[in-house]
Amino acid sequence: MDRESFSAAARDIMARAEMLSLATRGGEPYPMIRGLFNLRNPEQFPGLAPFFADKGLAVYLGTNTSSVKVGELAAESWASVYFMIPGEFKGLMLSGHAVPDESAREQLWVEGWDRYYARGRRDPDYTVLRLDPVRARGWYAGEPFDFTV
């Protein structure tokens, strides 16, 4: 797979995966993995689609500031996310540093999230993380790929 095909495949998977998995390294000798909303999925989050139009392969995650994952990333910012479309055997892992992105908090607010963050988009327990990938690996159209981003 060439780089142009990879870019199209990565965007396809990111747009269609229903959820994603985030792997972090904490104090344990093994990675910790959890599922999160895929904010890039326009069917689930149509109001966020314009935000992602010029974001390349950057991954944005909304989560609780008080969560274990935020603490783990503060200590060790290397992380990986995995998007997949199981019925089609398509998957994309992106790895890089995941850091808080205060500038995206307002734009990535989703109606209904006040059930998680009682004080709304300005709730101190609401954090947006941004992962800027440096490596991509996965499977698409019957073949594996591995790229430095």
C-alpha positions as CSV (number, residue, x, y, z in Angstrom):
1,M,0.0,0.0,0.0
2,D,1.4,3.4,-0.9
3,R,1.2,6.5,1.3
4,E,-1.8,8.0,-0.7
5,S,-3.8,4.8,-0.4
6,F,-2.8,4.6,3.3
7,S,-4.2,8.1,3.9
8,A,-7.5,7.3,2.3
9,A,-7.7,3.9,4.2
10,A,-6.9,5.5,7.5
11,R,-9.6,8.2,7.0
12,D,-12.1,5.6,6.0
13,I,-11.6,3.5,9.1
14,M,-11.5,6.6,11.4
15,A,-14.8,7.9,10.0
16,R,-16.7,4.5,10.2
17,A,-15.4,2.9,13.4
18,E,-18.1,3.1,16.1
19,M,-15.7,3.1,19.0
20,L,-11.9,3.2,19.5
21,S,-9.6,1.6,22.1
22,L,-7.0,3.6,23.9
23,A,-3.9,2.0,25.4
24,T,-1.8,3.8,28.0
25,R,1.1,2.8,30.2
26,G,0.7,3.4,33.9
27,G,2.5,2.1,36.9
28,E,1.8,-1.5,35.8
29,P,4.2,-3.4,33.6
30,Y,1.4,-3.9,31.0
31,P,-0.7,-1.5,28.9
32,M,-4.1,-0.5,30.1
33,I,-6.8,-0.5,27.4
34,R,-10.3,1.0,27.4
35,G,-13.0,1.9,24.9
36,L,-13.9,5.5,24.1
37,F,-16.3,7.3,21.8
38,N,-15.0,7.8,18.2
39,L,-15.7,11.5,17.8
40,R,-14.7,11.3,14.1
41,N,-17.7,9.1,13.3
42,P,-20.1,11.6,11.5
43,E,-23.1,9.3,11.9
44,Q,-22.7,9.4,15.7
45,F,-21.4,12.9,16.1
46,P,-22.6,14.9,13.0
47,G,-22.0,18.3,14.6
48,L,-18.2,17.5,15.0
49,A,-17.5,16.7,11.4
50,P,-16.4,20.3,10.5
51,F,-13.9,20.3,13.3
52,F,-12.1,17.3,11.8
53,A,-12.0,18.5,8.2
54,D,-8.4,19.8,8.6
55,K,-7.1,17.7,11.5
56,G,-5.2,15.1,9.4
57,L,-4.8,11.9,11.5
58,A,-4.9,13.6,14.9
59,V,-7.1,11.8,17.4
60,Y,-9.2,13.8,19.9
61,L,-10.8,12.2,22.9
62,G,-13.2,13.6,25.4
63,T,-12.8,12.2,28.9
64,N,-12.8,13.0,32.6
65,T,-9.9,14.9,34.0
66,S,-10.1,12.7,37.1
67,S,-9.8,9.5,35.1
68,V,-7.0,7.0,35.6
69,K,-6.0,7.4,31.9
70,V,-5.4,11.2,32.3
71,G,-3.1,10.5,35.2
72,E,-1.3,7.8,33.3
73,L,-0.8,10.1,30.3
74,A,0.5,12.9,32.6
75,A,3.2,10.5,33.7
76,E,3.9,8.8,30.3
77,S,2.3,10.5,27.3
78,W,3.0,7.7,24.8
79,A,-0.3,6.0,23.8
80,S,-1.9,4.1,21.1
81,V,-5.5,4.1,19.8
82,Y,-7.1,1.4,17.7
83,F,-10.1,1.9,15.4
84,M,-11.7,-1.2,13.8
85,I,-14.5,-2.3,11.5
86,P,-14.8,-5.9,12.6
87,G,-17.1,-7.3,9.8
88,E,-14.7,-6.0,7.1
89,F,-11.4,-6.9,8.8
90,K,-10.2,-3.3,8.8
91,G,-8.2,-1.8,11.6
92,L,-5.9,1.1,12.3
93,M,-3.6,1.6,15.2
94,L,-2.1,5.1,15.7
95,S,0.6,5.7,18.2
96,G,2.1,8.9,19.5
97,H,2.0,11.4,22.4
98,A,-1.5,12.1,23.9
99,V,-1.7,15.4,25.6
100,P,-4.5,17.7,26.9
101,D,-5.7,20.2,24.3
102,E,-7.5,23.1,26.0
103,S,-8.1,24.9,22.7
104,A,-10.5,22.0,21.5
105,R,-12.7,21.9,24.6
106,E,-15.4,24.2,23.3
107,Q,-15.5,22.8,19.8
108,L,-15.7,19.2,20.8
109,W,-18.5,19.5,23.3
110,V,-21.4,17.1,22.5
111,E,-25.0,17.8,23.6
112,G,-25.9,15.4,26.3
113,W,-22.5,15.2,27.9
114,D,-23.8,17.2,30.8
115,R,-24.7,13.8,32.2
116,Y,-21.0,13.2,32.5
117,Y,-19.9,16.7,33.3
118,A,-22.6,18.4,35.4
119,R,-21.1,21.9,34.9
120,G,-21.1,21.6,31.1
121,R,-18.2,22.3,28.7
122,R,-16.5,24.4,31.4
123,D,-16.5,21.6,34.0
124,P,-13.0,21.1,35.4
125,D,-13.5,17.4,35.1
126,Y,-14.0,17.6,31.3
127,T,-10.7,17.2,29.3
128,V,-9.9,16.9,25.7
129,L,-6.9,14.8,24.8
130,R,-5.1,15.0,21.4
131,L,-2.9,12.2,20.1
132,D,-0.6,13.3,17.2
133,P,0.4,10.0,15.6
134,V,4.0,9.2,14.7
135,R,3.3,5.6,13.6
136,A,0.4,3.8,11.9
137,R,-0.2,0.1,11.6
138,G,-3.2,-1.9,10.6
139,W,-5.0,-4.0,8.0
140,Y,-7.0,-2.8,5.0
141,A,-8.3,-4.4,1.8
142,G,-6.7,-7.7,2.6
143,E,-3.2,-6.4,3.3
144,P,-1.3,-5.1,6.3
145,F,0.3,-1.7,6.4
146,D,3.0,0.0,8.6
147,F,3.9,3.7,8.2
148,T,5.8,6.4,9.9
149,V,3.4,9.3,10.0
